[in-house]
Amino acid sequence: MTTVIDRPTPKSVGKTAYERYRRKQIAYGRWQRWADPEPVREHILALRRNGVGRDTLGRLAAVDDSHISKIACRRVTKVTIDVAERILAVTNPKPHVVDATGARRRLQALGAIGWDQSTLGPRIGWQVGAINLIVRGRRTRIEQATNERIHQMYEELSATPAPDGYASKVARRAAQRNGWVPPLAWDDDTIDDPHAQPNLGDPTGDLVDEVAVRRALAGDRIRLTPAEKVHAFRAGYTAGMTTNAIAAALHLSGSKIQQLAAAAKTA
């Protein structure tokens, strides 16, 4: 978890002492009102993976849950230090057992790109039968440590389709038969949210909105379909943008841009 910013708050020292501290910092030219939202976003996503949803976090941090959602989705470019401190101060109240939604979606997504359960099991120390209980939704709660191992495995494999072979073909067929979606259909801020739906794009094909792609590459926060994300990566790369520059423009994490790079090569 991210470390809480070390400075007094109205709650910790009282309103009078806090106001005295604030005036002194302003006089010294050291007062900072705004905080970098990225560590706060990472903390929100980590809490979500560990079973602390938006509503619960909002109640514990005394922050409106819609504002928490905007931070998680990168719809704000800065947050006040007060809000940052309150969110960062929240730790996981259920450290042992967490919701399995994110784990299930990650395992299903890996199956959609050919990773079979007999290959995935040894990576997290589980038998195939136990993994299947999560994948099929028959096990809805898992240990936090297991959830973190699945998350780490997903970060390592989600950008790399499984090698061709019988096992990968069976895994892909099972995913297609059950409607499991690939990694590109999920964003970092939606995959652990039980209420979120995958972004499947146009149901009749891989239509691309060129205007949306251009706006996204210009840095606008546009929600792109999987096909548009791949197209944006290719367009940016062709225009001479580095992978890091494309990731920054599209507001994507390192693992997500790796998924796009892999999809752009194979599509």
C-alpha positions as CSV (number, residue, x, y, z in Angstrom):
1,M,0.0,0.0,0.0
2,T,1.0,3.6,-0.6
3,T,2.4,5.5,2.4
4,V,0.2,8.2,3.9
5,I,1.5,11.8,3.4
6,D,3.2,12.8,6.6
7,R,1.6,16.1,7.6
8,P,-1.0,17.2,10.2
9,T,-4.7,17.2,9.4
10,P,-7.7,18.9,11.1
11,K,-8.7,15.6,12.5
12,S,-5.2,14.7,13.9
13,V,-4.3,18.0,15.5
14,G,-7.6,20.0,15.7
15,K,-8.9,22.8,13.4
16,T,-7.2,25.6,15.3
17,A,-3.7,24.0,15.3
18,Y,-4.2,22.9,11.7
19,E,-5.1,26.4,10.6
20,R,-2.0,27.8,12.4
21,Y,0.1,25.2,10.6
22,R,-1.5,26.1,7.2
23,R,-0.9,29.8,7.6
24,K,2.7,29.3,8.6
25,Q,3.4,27.0,5.5
26,I,1.8,29.6,3.2
27,A,4.0,32.3,4.7
28,Y,7.1,30.1,4.1
29,G,6.0,29.4,0.6
30,R,5.7,25.7,1.3
31,W,2.0,25.2,1.2
32,Q,0.8,22.6,-1.3
33,R,-2.9,22.2,-2.0
34,W,-2.8,19.6,-4.7
35,A,-1.4,16.0,-4.8
36,D,-0.5,13.7,-7.6
37,P,-3.6,11.5,-8.3
38,E,-1.7,8.5,-9.7
39,P,-0.6,7.0,-6.3
40,V,-4.1,7.6,-5.0
41,R,-5.6,5.8,-8.1
42,E,-3.2,2.8,-7.6
43,H,-4.2,2.7,-3.9
44,I,-7.9,2.6,-4.9
45,L,-7.3,-0.2,-7.4
46,A,-5.3,-2.2,-4.9
47,L,-8.1,-1.8,-2.3
48,R,-10.6,-2.9,-5.0
49,R,-8.6,-6.0,-5.7
50,N,-8.7,-6.8,-2.0
51,G,-12.4,-6.5,-1.8
52,V,-12.8,-2.8,-0.7
53,G,-15.4,-1.4,-3.2
54,R,-16.1,2.2,-4.1
55,D,-19.0,2.5,-1.7
56,T,-17.0,1.1,1.3
57,L,-14.0,3.2,0.5
58,G,-16.1,6.3,0.2
59,R,-17.6,5.7,3.6
60,L,-14.3,4.9,5.3
61,A,-12.5,7.9,3.7
62,A,-15.5,10.3,3.9
63,V,-15.1,11.0,0.2
64,D,-17.9,11.0,-2.3
65,D,-17.9,7.6,-4.1
66,S,-18.4,9.4,-7.5
67,H,-15.2,11.3,-6.9
68,I,-13.4,8.0,-6.1
69,S,-14.6,6.6,-9.4
70,K,-13.3,9.7,-11.3
71,I,-9.9,9.3,-9.7
72,A,-9.8,5.5,-10.5
73,C,-10.8,6.2,-14.1
74,R,-8.3,9.0,-14.5
75,R,-11.1,11.6,-15.1
76,V,-9.4,14.1,-12.8
77,T,-5.8,15.4,-13.3
78,K,-5.3,16.4,-9.6
79,V,-6.7,15.8,-6.2
80,T,-6.5,17.9,-3.0
81,I,-4.0,16.7,-0.5
82,D,-6.8,16.4,2.0
83,V,-8.7,13.9,-0.2
84,A,-5.5,12.1,-1.0
85,E,-4.6,11.7,2.6
86,R,-8.0,10.3,3.6
87,I,-8.0,7.8,0.8
88,L,-4.4,6.7,1.4
89,A,-5.2,6.3,5.1
90,V,-7.7,3.5,4.4
91,T,-6.3,0.0,4.6
92,N,-7.9,-3.3,3.8
93,P,-10.4,-4.1,6.6
94,K,-10.7,-7.7,5.3
95,P,-7.1,-8.8,4.8
96,H,-7.7,-12.5,4.4
97,V,-10.6,-13.3,2.2
98,V,-11.7,-11.1,-0.8
99,D,-14.2,-11.1,-3.7
100,A,-13.1,-13.3,-6.6
101,T,-14.6,-11.2,-9.4
102,G,-11.3,-9.8,-10.6
103,A,-9.5,-13.2,-10.3
104,R,-12.2,-14.9,-12.3
105,R,-12.1,-12.4,-15.0
106,R,-8.3,-12.5,-15.2
107,L,-8.3,-16.3,-15.5
108,Q,-11.1,-16.2,-18.1
109,A,-9.2,-13.6,-20.1
110,L,-6.0,-15.6,-20.1
111,G,-8.0,-18.6,-21.3
112,A,-9.3,-16.4,-24.2
113,I,-5.8,-15.9,-25.4
114,G,-4.9,-19.6,-25.1
115,W,-3.5,-20.1,-21.5
116,D,-5.0,-23.4,-20.3
117,Q,-5.7,-24.1,-16.6
118,S,-3.1,-26.9,-16.3
119,T,-0.4,-24.4,-17.2
120,L,-1.8,-21.6,-15.0
121,G,-2.3,-23.8,-11.9
122,P,1.4,-24.4,-11.0
123,R,2.1,-20.7,-11.3
124,I,-0.1,-19.9,-8.3
125,G,0.2,-23.3,-6.5
126,W,-3.3,-24.5,-7.3
127,Q,-4.7,-27.7,-8.8
128,V,-6.8,-27.4,-12.0
129,G,-10.0,-28.3,-10.2
130,A,-9.6,-25.5,-7.7
131,I,-8.9,-23.0,-10.5
132,N,-11.9,-24.2,-12.4
133,L,-14.1,-23.4,-9.4
134,I,-13.0,-19.8,-9.6
135,V,-13.3,-19.6,-13.4
136,R,-16.8,-21.1,-13.4
137,G,-17.9,-18.7,-10.6
138,R,-18.6,-21.5,-8.1
139,R,-16.1,-20.0,-5.7
140,T,-16.9,-16.3,-5.1
141,R,-14.4,-15.6,-2.3
142,I,-10.6,-16.4,-2.2
143,E,-7.7,-15.6,0.0
144,Q,-6.1,-12.2,-0.6
145,A,-2.7,-13.8,-1.2
146,T,-4.1,-16.0,-4.0
147,N,-5.9,-13.0,-5.5
148,E,-2.5,-11.1,-5.6
149,R,-0.8,-14.1,-7.2
150,I,-3.4,-14.3,-9.9
151,H,-3.1,-10.6,-10.5
152,Q,0.7,-10.9,-10.8
153,M,0.4,-13.8,-13.2
154,Y,-2.1,-11.9,-15.3
155,E,0.3,-8.9,-15.5
156,E,3.0,-11.3,-16.7
157,L,0.9,-13.2,-19.3
158,S,-1.9,-11.0,-20.5
159,A,0.2,-9.3,-23.2
160,T,1.5,-12.7,-24.6
161,P,-0.9,-15.2,-26.3
162,A,-0.1,-18.8,-25.3
163,P,2.1,-20.8,-27.7
164,D,0.2,-22.6,-30.4
165,G,-0.7,-26.2,-29.5
166,Y,-3.5,-28.5,-28.6
167,A,-3.9,-27.2,-25.0
168,S,-4.1,-23.5,-26.2
169,K,-6.7,-24.5,-28.9
170,V,-8.8,-26.2,-26.3
171,A,-8.5,-23.2,-24.0
172,R,-9.6,-20.8,-26.7
173,R,-12.5,-22.9,-27.7
174,A,-13.7,-23.1,-24.1
175,A,-13.4,-19.4,-23.8
176,Q,-15.4,-18.8,-27.0
177,R,-18.0,-21.3,-26.0
178,N,-18.5,-19.7,-22.5
179,G,-18.3,-16.1,-23.7
180,W,-15.1,-15.2,-21.9
181,V,-13.5,-12.0,-23.1
182,P,-9.8,-11.3,-23.8
183,P,-7.6,-8.9,-21.7
184,L,-8.2,-6.0,-24.1
185,A,-11.9,-6.0,-23.2
186,W,-11.1,-4.9,-19.7
187,D,-9.5,-1.7,-18.3
188,D,-7.4,-1.6,-15.2
189,D,-10.2,0.3,-13.3
190,T,-13.1,-2.0,-14.4
191,I,-11.8,-5.6,-14.2
192,D,-12.2,-5.8,-10.4
193,D,-15.5,-3.9,-10.3
194,P,-18.4,-6.5,-10.0
195,H,-20.8,-3.9,-11.6
196,A,-18.6,-3.2,-14.7
197,Q,-19.1,-4.8,-18.1
198,P,-16.4,-5.6,-20.7
199,N,-15.9,-3.3,-23.6
200,L,-16.6,-5.6,-26.6
201,G,-16.7,-2.9,-29.2
202,D,-19.1,-3.0,-32.2
203,P,-21.1,-6.3,-32.1
204,T,-21.2,-6.5,-36.0
205,G,-17.5,-6.2,-36.5
206,D,-14.3,-4.3,-35.8
207,L,-15.5,-0.8,-36.8
208,V,-13.1,2.0,-35.9
209,D,-14.0,5.6,-35.1
210,E,-11.1,7.5,-36.6
211,V,-12.1,10.7,-34.9
212,A,-12.1,9.0,-31.5
213,V,-8.7,7.4,-32.2
214,R,-7.2,10.8,-33.2
215,R,-8.6,12.5,-30.1
216,A,-7.3,9.7,-27.8
217,L,-3.8,10.0,-29.3
218,A,-4.0,13.7,-28.7
219,G,-4.5,13.0,-25.0
220,D,-8.3,13.3,-24.7
221,R,-9.9,10.8,-22.3
222,I,-11.9,8.8,-24.8
223,R,-13.2,5.3,-24.1
224,L,-12.0,3.2,-27.1
225,T,-13.2,-0.3,-28.1
226,P,-10.6,-3.1,-28.3
227,A,-10.3,-2.6,-32.1
228,E,-9.9,1.1,-31.7
229,K,-7.1,0.7,-29.1
230,V,-5.2,-1.6,-31.5
231,H,-5.7,0.9,-34.3
232,A,-4.5,3.8,-32.1
233,F,-1.4,1.9,-31.1
234,R,-0.6,1.2,-34.8
235,A,-1.4,4.8,-35.8
236,G,0.8,6.2,-33.0
237,Y,3.7,3.9,-33.8
238,T,3.5,4.7,-37.5
239,A,3.5,8.5,-36.6
240,G,6.8,8.0,-34.7
241,M,5.5,7.9,-31.2
242,T,7.3,5.7,-28.7
243,T,5.5,3.0,-26.8
244,N,5.7,5.1,-23.6
245,A,4.3,8.1,-25.4
246,I,1.4,6.1,-26.7
247,A,0.7,4.7,-23.2
248,A,0.7,8.2,-21.8
249,A,-1.6,9.6,-24.5
250,L,-4.1,6.7,-24.1
251,H,-3.8,6.8,-20.3
252,L,-2.8,3.1,-20.1
253,S,-0.6,1.1,-17.7
254,G,2.5,-0.7,-18.7
255,S,0.8,-4.1,-18.9
256,K,-2.1,-2.8,-20.9
257,I,0.2,-1.2,-23.5
258,Q,2.1,-4.5,-23.8
259,Q,-1.3,-6.2,-24.5
260,L,-1.9,-3.6,-27.3
261,A,1.5,-4.1,-28.8
262,A,1.0,-7.9,-28.9
263,A,-2.5,-7.5,-30.4
264,A,-1.2,-5.1,-33.0
265,K,1.4,-7.7,-34.1
266,T,-1.0,-10.6,-34.4
267,A,-4.1,-8.9,-35.7
